[in-house]
Amino acid sequence: MPYLFRSINKRRWDWSDGNPTWLAAGAIPAAPFGDVSPSPDSELSLWWIPDDKSTVHRIVTALAAGRQHPDKFDYALIDETTLRELGFMLRQVPESCPDQDASNQWHHNLTQLSANDLRNLVNLIKSTAQLERVQGPQVKTLLTTALDAGVLDEAKVNPKLRESLQRRARQASSPIGTSVASVRTAPPERQITAAPQRLLMAALRYLAGVLRRSIRR
């Protein structure tokens, strides 16, 4: 059973476990519609996923590369067969993407969408879709691996995200223990100035002892 992938915000779908008390029976809250907002041409971006879900992480990586931070990534997997049975029109069309090869192969648009179509789509996602999440640390690993492998076009990766990943890589590769050593070992100039101070204190203690002995006599 192939799927269609749509990025979402899982918080918008909390109501799927039970309607809020203020919501009338059979009504749909407005929040989920934020995840199915169409383009000015009344089209909605989706990604085709094979039965084994083998391309999910690659698509997550491609979309996460357009964000500012490597945060958690939520998505819904919608049954393609059911979607087509409801009369939705699906057209394969690539879009500009940091992973252009993935876009050329798997990106689709739902076309000619009406308001009623969006309602049906929200109901379909609520009732049958798999709502999943990739946690932030794994998103970071996926992005770093894809950049290192040349899968992503760096020119299309969000500049703030690229800078954040590079900064974290530099921090991870810095020598371990440098800061600890700097705390435990006094700087050279402090070591140099400390030696004369110790000699002076020893000389003063010696003179004080001589003076005490002379007084006693």
Secondary structure, DSSP 4 states (H G I P E B T S, - for coil): --EEEEEE-GGGGGGGGS--TTSPTT---SGGGGGGPPPTTS-EEEEEE-TT-TTHHHHHHHHHTTSSS---EEEEEEEHHHHHHTT-EEEE-----SSHHHHHHHEEEEES--HHHHHHHHHHHHHHPEEEEE-HHHHHHHHHHHHHHT-S-GGGS-HHHHHHHHHHHHHHHSPTTHHHHHHHS--HHHHHHHHHHHHHHHHHHHHHHHHHHHHH-
